[in-house]
């Protein structure tokens, strides 16, 4: 994630306040629940790349011997694997 997690509640509040103040949407659930769900959605989206990077590391870890034996560039393999997963899953980073 590119900024501190402590900013997520502030960002969520600002988004909700902006949407509601402009009457772009009406809420049928309590404001606190709306804020909590918005924070969760934002956090999931903001940590998507971190989780993807962890998954790529795990994939490459299973092929460590082959990577070392073939003297392959880990960084290049990491980037290629990540790009492949992004395309397969139709992710936006």
DSSP file (Angstrom, degrees, kcal/mol; ACC not computed):
  #  RESIDUE AA STRUCTURE BP1 BP2  ACC     N-H-->O    O-->H-N    N-H-->O    O-->H-N    TCO  KAPPA ALPHA  PHI   PSI    X-CA   Y-CA   Z-CA
    1    1 A X              0   0    0      0, 0.0    46,-0.1     0, 0.0     4,-0.1   0.000 360.0 360.0 360.0 140.6    0.0    0.0    0.0
    2    2 A X        +     0   0    0     44,-0.2     2,-0.3     2,-0.1    45,-0.0   0.532 360.0  31.7 -87.8  -7.4    1.3    3.4   -0.9
    3    3 A X  S    S-     0   0    0     43,-0.1     5,-0.1     1,-0.0    43,-0.0  -0.965  98.4 -73.3-144.7 164.7    0.1    5.3    2.1
    4    4 A X    >   -     0   0    0     -2,-0.3     3,-1.8     1,-0.1     4,-0.3  -0.174  33.3-127.9 -62.0 145.9   -0.5    4.6    5.8
    5    5 A X  T >> S+     0   0    0      1,-0.3     3,-1.4     2,-0.2     4,-0.5   0.763 105.3  72.6 -61.4 -25.0   -3.5    2.5    6.8
    6    6 A X  H 3> S+     0   0    0      1,-0.3     4,-0.5     2,-0.2    -1,-0.3   0.696  89.5  60.8 -66.1 -16.4   -4.4    5.3    9.2
    7    7 A X  H <> S+     0   0    0     -3,-1.8     4,-2.7     1,-0.2    -1,-0.3   0.696  84.2  80.0 -81.1 -19.1   -5.5    7.4    6.2
    8    8 A X  H <> S+     0   0    0     -3,-1.4     4,-2.8    -4,-0.3     5,-0.2   0.916  91.9  47.2 -59.5 -48.2   -8.1    4.9    5.1
    9    9 A X  H  X S+     0   0    0     -4,-0.5     4,-2.4     1,-0.2    -1,-0.2   0.900 113.8  49.3 -61.3 -37.4  -10.8    6.0    7.6
   10   10 A X  H  X S+     0   0    0     -4,-0.5     4,-2.2     2,-0.2    -2,-0.2   0.914 112.6  47.1 -65.7 -42.3  -10.2    9.7    6.7
   11   11 A X  H  X S+     0   0    0     -4,-2.7     4,-2.4     2,-0.2    -2,-0.2   0.916 112.3  49.8 -64.7 -44.0  -10.4    8.9    3.0
   12   12 A X  H  X S+     0   0    0     -4,-2.8     4,-2.7    -5,-0.2     5,-0.2   0.923 111.3  49.1 -61.1 -45.2  -13.6    6.9    3.5
   13   13 A X  H  X S+     0   0    0     -4,-2.4     4,-2.9    -5,-0.2     5,-0.2   0.912 111.5  49.5 -61.6 -43.1  -15.2    9.7    5.6
   14   14 A X  H  X S+     0   0    0     -4,-2.2     4,-2.2     2,-0.2    -1,-0.2   0.904 111.9  47.7 -64.7 -41.4  -14.3   12.2    3.0
   15   15 A X  H  X S+     0   0    0     -4,-2.4     4,-2.5     2,-0.2    -2,-0.2   0.948 115.0  45.0 -63.6 -49.1  -15.7   10.1    0.1
   16   16 A X  H  X S+     0   0    0     -4,-2.7     4,-2.8     1,-0.2     5,-0.3   0.931 113.6  49.9 -62.3 -46.5  -19.0    9.4    2.0
   17   17 A X  H  X S+     0   0    0     -4,-2.9     4,-2.6    -5,-0.2    -1,-0.2   0.908 112.2  48.6 -58.4 -42.8  -19.3   13.1    3.1
   18   18 A X  H  X S+     0   0    0     -4,-2.2     4,-1.4    -5,-0.2    -1,-0.2   0.925 113.1  46.0 -64.4 -46.3  -18.8   14.2   -0.5
   19   19 A X  H  <>S+     0   0    0     -4,-2.5     5,-2.4     1,-0.2     6,-0.6   0.930 117.6  42.9 -63.5 -46.0  -21.3   11.8   -2.0
   20   20 A X  H ><5S+     0   0    0     -4,-2.8     3,-1.3     1,-0.2    -2,-0.2   0.875 110.5  54.7 -71.2 -37.4  -24.0   12.5    0.6
   21   21 A X  H 3<5S+     0   0    0     -4,-2.6    -1,-0.2    -5,-0.3    -2,-0.2   0.803 110.3  47.1 -67.7 -27.2  -23.5   16.3    0.6
   22   22 A X  T 3<5S-     0   0    0     -4,-1.4    -1,-0.3    -5,-0.2    -2,-0.2   0.335 110.9-123.2 -93.2   6.7  -24.0   16.4   -3.1
   23   23 A X  T < 5 +     0   0    0     -3,-1.3    -3,-0.2     2,-0.1    -2,-0.1   0.848  67.4 139.0  53.7  38.0  -27.1   14.2   -2.9
   24   24 A X  S   <S+     0   0    0     -5,-2.4     2,-0.3     1,-0.2    -4,-0.2   0.678  73.3   7.3 -81.8 -18.4  -25.5   11.7   -5.3
   25   25 A X        -     0   0    0     -6,-0.6     2,-0.4    -5,-0.1    -1,-0.2  -0.985  66.1-137.3-156.4 157.0  -26.8    8.8   -3.1
   26   26 A X        -     0   0    0     -2,-0.3     2,-0.4    -3,-0.1    -6,-0.0  -0.943  22.5-133.0-118.3 144.1  -29.1    8.2   -0.1
   27   27 A X        -     0   0    0     -2,-0.4     4,-0.1     1,-0.1    -2,-0.0  -0.778  21.0-178.5-101.0 140.5  -28.2    5.8    2.6
   28   28 A X  S    S+     0   0    0     -2,-0.4     2,-0.3     2,-0.1    -1,-0.1   0.337  70.7  66.1-112.1   2.0  -30.5    3.2    4.1
   29   29 A X  S    S-     0   0    0      1,-0.1     5,-0.1     2,-0.0    -2,-0.0  -0.829 101.0 -79.1-118.9 160.6  -28.0    2.0    6.6
   30   30 A X     >  -     0   0    0     -2,-0.3     4,-2.2     1,-0.1     3,-0.3  -0.249  40.6-119.9 -58.4 146.2  -26.5    3.7    9.6
   31   31 A X  H  > S+     0   0    0      1,-0.2     4,-2.6     2,-0.2     5,-0.2   0.864 111.6  54.8 -56.3 -41.2  -23.7    6.1    8.8
   32   32 A X  H  > S+     0   0    0      1,-0.2     4,-2.5     2,-0.2    -1,-0.2   0.888 108.5  48.3 -63.1 -39.3  -21.2    4.2   10.9
   33   33 A X  H  > S+     0   0    0     -3,-0.3     4,-2.5     2,-0.2     5,-0.2   0.905 111.0  51.0 -67.2 -40.2  -21.9    1.0    9.1
   34   34 A X  H  X S+     0   0    0     -4,-2.2     4,-2.2     2,-0.2    -2,-0.2   0.916 111.7  47.6 -61.8 -43.5  -21.5    2.8    5.7
   35   35 A X  H  X S+     0   0    0     -4,-2.6     4,-2.6     2,-0.2    -2,-0.2   0.923 111.7  50.0 -63.4 -44.6  -18.2    4.2    6.8
   36   36 A X  H  X S+     0   0    0     -4,-2.5     4,-2.1     1,-0.2    -2,-0.2   0.912 112.8  46.1 -62.1 -43.4  -17.0    0.8    8.1
   37   37 A X  H  X S+     0   0    0     -4,-2.5     4,-2.3     2,-0.2    -1,-0.2   0.880 112.0  51.2 -68.5 -36.9  -17.9   -0.9    4.8
   38   38 A X  H  X S+     0   0    0     -4,-2.2     4,-2.6    -5,-0.2    -2,-0.2   0.911 109.5  50.8 -65.0 -41.8  -16.4    1.8    2.8
   39   39 A X  H  X S+     0   0    0     -4,-2.6     4,-2.8     2,-0.2    -2,-0.2   0.913 110.1  50.2 -59.8 -43.4  -13.1    1.5    4.8
   40   40 A X  H  X S+     0   0    0     -4,-2.1     4,-2.4     2,-0.2    -2,-0.2   0.917 111.3  47.8 -63.0 -44.1  -13.1   -2.3    4.2
   41   41 A X  H  X S+     0   0    0     -4,-2.3     4,-2.3     2,-0.2    -2,-0.2   0.935 113.7  47.5 -62.4 -46.8  -13.6   -1.9    0.4
   42   42 A X  H  X S+     0   0    0     -4,-2.6     4,-2.9     1,-0.2     5,-0.2   0.925 111.7  49.9 -60.9 -45.5  -10.9    0.8    0.2
   43   43 A X  H  X S+     0   0    0     -4,-2.8     4,-1.7     1,-0.2    -1,-0.2   0.903 110.1  50.7 -61.9 -41.9   -8.4   -1.3    2.3
   44   44 A X  H  < S+     0   0    0     -4,-2.4     4,-0.3    -5,-0.2    -1,-0.2   0.915 114.4  44.0 -61.8 -42.8   -9.1   -4.4    0.1
   45   45 A X  H >< S+     0   0    0     -4,-2.3     3,-0.8     1,-0.2     4,-0.4   0.895 113.5  50.0 -69.3 -39.6   -8.5   -2.4   -3.1
   46   46 A X  H 3< S+     0   0    0     -4,-2.9     4,-0.3     1,-0.2    -1,-0.2   0.749 113.8  45.0 -73.8 -23.0   -5.4   -0.6   -1.7
   47   47 A X  T 3X S+     0   0    0     -4,-1.7     4,-2.5    -5,-0.2    -1,-0.2   0.378  84.0  99.3 -99.8   4.0   -3.8   -3.8   -0.5
   48   48 A X  H <> S+     0   0    0     -3,-0.8     4,-2.3    -4,-0.3     5,-0.2   0.917  84.0  46.7 -56.0 -47.2   -4.5   -5.8   -3.7
   49   49 A X  H  > S+     0   0    0     -4,-0.4     4,-2.7     1,-0.2    -1,-0.2   0.879 110.4  53.2 -66.8 -37.0   -1.0   -5.3   -5.1
   50   50 A X  H  > S+     0   0    0     -4,-0.3     4,-2.1     2,-0.2    -1,-0.2   0.928 111.3  46.0 -62.2 -44.2    0.6   -6.3   -1.8
   51   51 A X  H  X S+     0   0    0     -4,-2.5     4,-2.0     2,-0.2    -2,-0.2   0.888 112.3  51.1 -65.7 -38.6   -1.4   -9.5   -1.7
   52   52 A X  H  X S+     0   0    0     -4,-2.3     4,-2.4    -5,-0.2    -2,-0.2   0.915 108.4  51.5 -64.2 -43.4   -0.5  -10.2   -5.4
   53   53 A X  H  X S+     0   0    0     -4,-2.7     4,-2.3     1,-0.2    -2,-0.2   0.901 109.1  51.0 -59.7 -41.9    3.2   -9.6   -4.7
   54   54 A X  H  X S+     0   0    0     -4,-2.1     4,-2.0     1,-0.2    -1,-0.2   0.903 110.0  49.8 -61.7 -41.6    3.0  -12.1   -1.8
   55   55 A X  H  X S+     0   0    0     -4,-2.0     4,-2.3     2,-0.2    -2,-0.2   0.904 109.3  50.8 -65.4 -41.3    1.4  -14.6   -4.1
   56   56 A X  H  X S+     0   0    0     -4,-2.4     4,-2.7     1,-0.2     5,-0.2   0.911 108.7  52.5 -62.8 -42.1    4.0  -14.2   -6.8
   57   57 A X  H  X S+     0   0    0     -4,-2.3     4,-2.0     1,-0.2    -1,-0.2   0.905 109.6  49.4 -59.2 -41.7    6.8  -14.7   -4.2
   58   58 A X  H  X S+     0   0    0     -4,-2.0     4,-1.2     2,-0.2    -1,-0.2   0.903 110.8  49.7 -65.3 -41.0    5.1  -17.9   -3.1
   59   59 A X  H >< S+     0   0    0     -4,-2.3     3,-0.6     1,-0.2     4,-0.4   0.943 113.8  44.9 -61.6 -47.8    4.8  -19.1   -6.7
   60   60 A X  H >< S+     0   0    0     -4,-2.7     3,-1.2     1,-0.2    -1,-0.2   0.802 104.1  64.3 -69.1 -28.2    8.5  -18.4   -7.4
   61   61 A X  H >< S+     0   0    0     -4,-2.0     3,-1.2     1,-0.3    -1,-0.2   0.847  96.5  57.6 -62.8 -32.7    9.6  -19.9   -4.1
   62   62 A X  T << S+     0   0    0     -4,-1.2    -1,-0.3    -3,-0.6    -2,-0.2   0.659 111.0  43.7 -71.8 -13.5    8.3  -23.3   -5.4
   63   63 A X  T <> S+     0   0    0     -3,-1.2     4,-2.4    -4,-0.4    -1,-0.3   0.077  75.6 120.1-116.3  21.5   10.7  -22.9   -8.3
   64   64 A X  H <> S+     0   0    0     -3,-1.2     4,-2.7     1,-0.2     5,-0.3   0.897  74.4  51.0 -55.6 -46.1   13.8  -21.7   -6.4
   65   65 A X  H  > S+     0   0    0     -4,-0.2     4,-2.8     1,-0.2    -1,-0.2   0.913 112.0  46.5 -61.1 -43.2   16.0  -24.6   -7.5
   66   66 A X  H  > S+     0   0    0      2,-0.2     4,-2.3     1,-0.2    -1,-0.2   0.885 112.4  50.8 -67.1 -38.1   15.2  -24.2  -11.1
   67   67 A X  H  <>S+     0   0    0     -4,-2.4     5,-2.4    -7,-0.2     4,-0.4   0.929 115.3  41.9 -64.6 -45.5   15.7  -20.4  -10.9
   68   68 A X  H ><5S+     0   0    0     -4,-2.7     3,-0.7    -5,-0.2    -2,-0.2   0.904 114.7  50.9 -68.8 -41.1   19.1  -20.8   -9.3
   69   69 A X  H 3<5S+     0   0    0     -4,-2.8    -2,-0.2    -5,-0.3    -1,-0.2   0.903 116.5  40.1 -63.7 -41.5   20.1  -23.7  -11.5
   70   70 A X  T 3<5S-     0   0    0     -4,-2.3    -1,-0.2    -5,-0.2    -2,-0.2   0.449 105.5-129.7 -87.1   0.5   19.3  -21.8  -14.7
   71   71 A X  T < 5 +     0   0    0     -3,-0.7    -3,-0.2    -4,-0.4     2,-0.2   0.925  45.0 175.4  48.6  50.7   20.7  -18.5  -13.2
   72   72 A X      < -     0   0    0     -5,-2.4     2,-0.8    -6,-0.2    -1,-0.2  -0.520  39.9-101.8 -86.9 154.0   17.5  -16.7  -14.2
   73   73 A X     >  -     0   0    0     -2,-0.2     4,-2.4     1,-0.2     5,-0.2  -0.663  28.8-160.9 -79.1 108.9   16.8  -13.1  -13.3
   74   74 A X  H  > S+     0   0    0     -2,-0.8     4,-2.9     1,-0.2     5,-0.2   0.903  88.9  52.8 -58.6 -44.6   14.4  -13.3  -10.3
   75   75 A X  H  > S+     0   0    0      1,-0.2     4,-2.5     2,-0.2    -1,-0.2   0.902 110.5  47.0 -60.7 -42.3   13.2   -9.7  -10.7
   76   76 A X  H  > S+     0   0    0      2,-0.2     4,-2.6     1,-0.2    -1,-0.2   0.918 113.4  48.0 -67.0 -42.9   12.3  -10.3  -14.4
   77   77 A X  H  X S+     0   0    0     -4,-2.4     4,-2.7     2,-0.2     5,-0.2   0.891 110.7  52.9 -62.2 -39.5   10.5  -13.6  -13.5
   78   78 A X  H  X S+     0   0    0     -4,-2.9     4,-2.5    -5,-0.2    -2,-0.2   0.950 111.5  44.9 -60.0 -50.1    8.7  -11.8  -10.7
   79   79 A X  H  X S+     0   0    0     -4,-2.5     4,-2.5     1,-0.2    -2,-0.2   0.901 114.3  48.5 -63.2 -42.2    7.5   -9.0  -13.1
   80   80 A X  H  X S+     0   0    0     -4,-2.6     4,-2.2     2,-0.2    -1,-0.2   0.911 113.0  47.6 -65.2 -42.4    6.5  -11.5  -15.8
   81   81 A X  H  X S+     0   0    0     -4,-2.7     4,-2.3     2,-0.2    -2,-0.2   0.914 112.6  49.3 -64.2 -43.0    4.6  -13.7  -13.3
   82   82 A X  H  X S+     0   0    0     -4,-2.5     4,-2.4    -5,-0.2    -2,-0.2   0.924 110.7  49.7 -63.2 -45.1    2.9  -10.7  -11.8
   83   83 A X  H  X S+     0   0    0     -4,-2.5     4,-2.4     1,-0.2    -1,-0.2   0.891 109.7  52.4 -60.7 -39.9    1.8   -9.4  -15.3
   84   84 A X  H  X S+     0   0    0     -4,-2.2     4,-2.8     2,-0.2    -1,-0.2   0.931 110.5  46.5 -63.3 -45.5    0.5  -12.8  -16.2
   85   85 A X  H  X S+     0   0    0     -4,-2.3     4,-2.3     2,-0.2    -2,-0.2   0.887 111.0  52.8 -64.4 -38.8   -1.7  -13.0  -13.0
   86   86 A X  H  X>S+     0   0    0     -4,-2.4     5,-2.1     2,-0.2     4,-0.7   0.932 113.0  43.8 -62.4 -45.6   -2.9   -9.4  -13.6
   87   87 A X  H ><5S+     0   0    0     -4,-2.4     3,-0.7     3,-0.2    -2,-0.2   0.937 114.1  49.6 -64.5 -46.9   -4.0  -10.3  -17.1
   88   88 A X  H 3<5S+     0   0    0     -4,-2.8    -2,-0.2     1,-0.2    -1,-0.2   0.873 119.5  37.1 -61.2 -37.7   -5.5  -13.6  -16.1
   89   89 A X  H 3<5S-     0   0    0     -4,-2.3    -1,-0.2    -5,-0.2    -2,-0.2   0.442 104.3-127.2 -96.2  -1.1   -7.6  -12.1  -13.3
   90   90 A X  T <<5 +     0   0    0     -4,-0.7     2,-0.2    -3,-0.7    -3,-0.2   0.927  48.3 172.1  55.0  48.8   -8.3   -8.9  -15.2
   91   91 A X      < -     0   0    0     -5,-2.1     2,-0.5    -6,-0.2    -1,-0.2  -0.552  30.4-145.2 -90.0 153.1   -7.0   -6.8  -12.3
   92   92 A X              0   0    0     -2,-0.2    -6,-0.0     1,-0.1     0, 0.0  -0.981 360.0 360.0-117.3 119.6   -6.4   -3.1  -12.2
   93   93 A X              0   0    0     -2,-0.5    -1,-0.1   -45,-0.1   -44,-0.1   0.410 360.0 360.0-103.2 360.0   -3.4   -2.0  -10.2
